[in-house]
C-alpha cells in the first residue's frame, strides 16, 4: 500500500499471472483520505499493451474507487518473466462537486503550480497457476475382472443363489453316480450267483447219468 496525503493506493505492485494469448486483469483500489474531491489520472509506459478503466476520474471525500488494468493477450513471453513496464498514478485536489467530466490534463500540470501527488506502480509477471492433474483410475488387481466385481457388488443375492444351485446339482450328480455304481455291483453279484447255481445242477445230473 502507498499512503499519500490525498489517496491510499493498493496494491503498488500489479501482479499478472502471465499466460500467452490471454487477457489478464488486475485491480487497484484508491481510497480518498480527505474531505475534498480528489481527481486522479493513470499513465503507463506501454499504453498499447494495457487498457485502464477508468484511466481518470474523481474520488469522492472519504470514499474509494476501483481501477481495472487489463493486459492485452501476448504472443511471446518475456525472458524469465521479467517486466519493465510501470504505471504512474497522479492525484490532485479538485473543486467541490467535481465529476469525471471535469478532469482535464491541465489539472495535473506541475508547471501550472498545481500540487500533484504521484505514486509509481510496478508490473510483476507471475507463473501461470498450476492446473490440478487428473486423478488416475485405480487398476484392478491381477486376476480379477472389473466387470465381474461390479456385477457381484451390484447383485450379491443373485450370486449366492447361483452358487447354492450349482452345489445342489453337484450333490445330486454324485448321488446318482453312487446309485448307478451300486446297481451295477448288485447285477454283477446276481450274474455270478446264477452261473454257480447252473454249474452245480449240471454236475449233479451228470453224476446220476453216469451212475
C-alpha positions in Angstrom: 0.0 0.0 0.0 1.2 3.5 -0.8 -0.1 6.2 1.6 0.0 9.7 0.3 -1.7 12.9 1.6 -4.6 12.5 -0.8 -5.0 8.8 -1.7 -4.2 5.4 -0.4 -3.2 3.2 -3.3 -3.4 -0.6 -3.0 -1.5 -2.5 -4.3 1.6 -0.7 -5.6 2.7 -3.9 -7.5 0.4 -5.0 -10.3 0.8 -8.8 -10.4 -0.3 -10.6 -13.5 -0.3 -14.5 -13.8 1.2 -14.5 -17.2 -0.4 -16.7 -19.9 0.1 -16.5 -23.6 -2.8 -15.4 -25.8 -4.9 -14.5 -22.8 -6.1 -11.2 -21.4 -5.3 -10.8 -17.7 -6.7 -8.1 -15.4 -5.6 -6.6 -12.1 -7.4 -4.2 -9.8 -6.2 -1.1 -8.0 -8.2 0.5 -5.1 -8.0 4.2 -4.5 -9.1 5.5 -1.1 -9.7 9.2 -0.6 -8.3 10.2 2.9 -9.5 13.8 2.7 -12.8 15.8 2.9 -12.1 17.1 -0.7 -12.9 15.7 -4.1 -9.7 14.2 -5.5 -9.1 13.9 -9.2 -6.8 11.1 -10.5 -5.1 10.1 -13.7 -3.3 6.8 -14.6 -0.4 6.8 -17.1 1.7 3.8 -18.3 5.0 3.4 -20.1 3.3 1.0 -22.5 -0.1 2.3 -23.4 -0.6 -0.2 -26.3 -0.1 -3.2 -24.1 -2.5 -2.2 -21.3 -6.1 -1.0 -21.0 -7.0 1.1 -17.9 -10.6 1.6 -16.9 -11.2 4.3 -15.8 -7.9 6.0 -16.6 -9.1 9.2 -15.0 -11.8 10.2 -12.6 -12.8 11.7 -9.3 -12.8 10.0 -5.9 -15.4 11.4 -3.5 -14.5 12.5 0.0 -13.8 9.5 2.3 -14.7 7.1 -0.5 -13.0 4.5 -2.6 -12.7 3.9 -6.3 -11.6 0.8 -8.2 -9.4 0.9 -11.3 -9.0 -2.2 -13.5 -5.9 -2.7 -15.5 -6.1 -5.2 -18.3 -3.1 -6.6 -20.1 -3.8 -7.5 -23.7 -3.1 -11.0 -24.9 0.6 -11.6 -25.6 2.1 -13.8 -28.3 5.5 -14.1 -26.7 6.6 -14.4 -23.1 9.5 -12.2 -21.8 12.7 -13.8 -20.8 12.5 -15.1 -17.2 9.1 -13.3 -17.0 10.8 -10.0 -16.3 8.8 -6.9 -17.0 10.0 -3.3 -17.0 6.5 -1.7 -17.5 5.4 0.9 -15.0 2.4 2.9 -14.2 2.1 6.4 -12.7 -0.9 7.5 -10.7 -1.3 11.2 -10.3 -3.8 12.8 -8.0 -4.8 16.4 -7.2 -7.5 18.2 -5.2 -10.5 19.0 -7.4 -13.2 21.6 -6.9 -16.3 20.8 -4.8 -18.8 18.7 -6.7 -16.3 17.8 -9.4 -17.0 14.8 -11.6 -15.1 12.7 -14.1 -16.1 15.1 -16.9 -14.4 17.9 -15.1 -11.0 16.2 -15.2 -8.5 17.8 -17.6 -4.8 17.2 -18.4 -4.1 20.8 -17.2 -5.1 19.8 -13.6 -2.0 17.5 -13.4 0.5 20.1 -14.7 3.1 20.9 -12.1 4.3 23.8 -14.3 0.9 25.5 -13.7 1.6 25.4 -9.9 -0.8 22.5 -9.0 0.2 20.3 -6.1 0.2 17.0 -7.8 0.8 13.8 -5.8 2.4 10.9 -7.7 2.6 7.2 -7.0 4.6 4.8 -9.1 3.3 1.2 -9.7 5.4 -1.7 -10.8 4.3 -4.6 -13.0 5.2 -8.1 -12.0 4.6 -11.3 -14.0 3.8 -14.4 -12.1 4.0 -18.0 -13.5 0.6 -19.3 -14.6 -1.4 -21.2 -12.0 -0.9 -24.9 -12.0 -3.9 -26.9 -13.1 -4.7 -29.9 -11.0 -3.6 -33.2 -12.6 -6.3 -35.7 -13.3 -6.7 -38.5 -10.7 -5.5 -41.8 -12.2 -8.0 -44.6 -12.2 -7.3 -47.4 -9.9 -6.2 -50.5 -11.7 -7.9 -53.8 -10.9 -6.0 -56.4 -9.0 -4.2 -59.1 -11.1 -6.5 -62.0 -11.9 -9.7 -60.0 -11.2 -12.2 -58.7 -13.6 -13.6 -55.2 -13.0 -16.9 -56.1 -14.7 -17.3 -59.2 -12.6 -16.6 -57.2 -9.4 -19.2 -54.6 -10.3 -21.7 -57.3 -11.1 -21.1 -59.1 -7.8 -21.3 -55.9 -5.8 -24.4 -54.8 -7.6 -26.3 -58.1 -7.3 -24.8 -60.2 -4.4 -28.0 -62.1 -3.7 -28.1 -63.5 -7.3 -24.6 -64.7 -7.0 -25.4 -66.6 -3.7 -28.4 -68.3 -5.3 -26.3 -69.4 -8.3 -23.6 -70.9 -6.0 -26.3 -72.7 -4.0 -27.9 -74.1 -7.2 -24.6 -75.3 -8.5 -23.7 -77.0 -5.2 -27.1 -78.8 -5.2 -26.8 -80.0 -8.7 -23.3 -81.3 -7.9 -24.6 -83.3 -4.9 -27.4 -84.8 -6.9 -24.9 -85.8 -9.7 -22.6 -87.5 -7.1 -25.6 -89.4 -5.6 -26.8 -90.6 -9.0 -23.3 -91.9 -9.8 -23.1 -93.7 -6.5 -26.5 -95.3 -7.0 -25.6 -96.4 -10.5 -22.4 -98.0 -9.3 -24.3 -99.8 -6.5 -26.9 -101.2 -9.0 -24.0 -102.3 -11.3 -22.3 -104.1 -8.5 -25.6 -105.9 -7.4 -26.3 -107.0 -11.0 -22.7 -108.4 -11.2 -23.2 -110.3 -8.0 -26.5 -111.7 -9.2 -24.9 -112.7 -12.5 -22.1 -114.6 -10.7 -24.6 -116.3 -8.3 -26.7 -117.5 -11.3 -23.7 -119.1 -13.1 -22.7 -121.0 -9.9 -26.2 -122.5 -9.5 -26.4 -123.7 -13.1 -22.9 -125.3 -12.8 -23.9 -127.2 -9.6 -27.2 -128.6 -11.2 -25.3 -129.8 -14.3 -22.7 -131.7 -12.2 -25.4 -133.5 -10.1 -27.3 -134.6 -13.2 -24.1 -135.7 -14.8 -23.3 -137.9 -11.8 -26.8 -139.6 -12.0 -26.5 -140.3 -15.7 -23.1 -141.8 -15.3 -24.3 -143.9 -12.4 
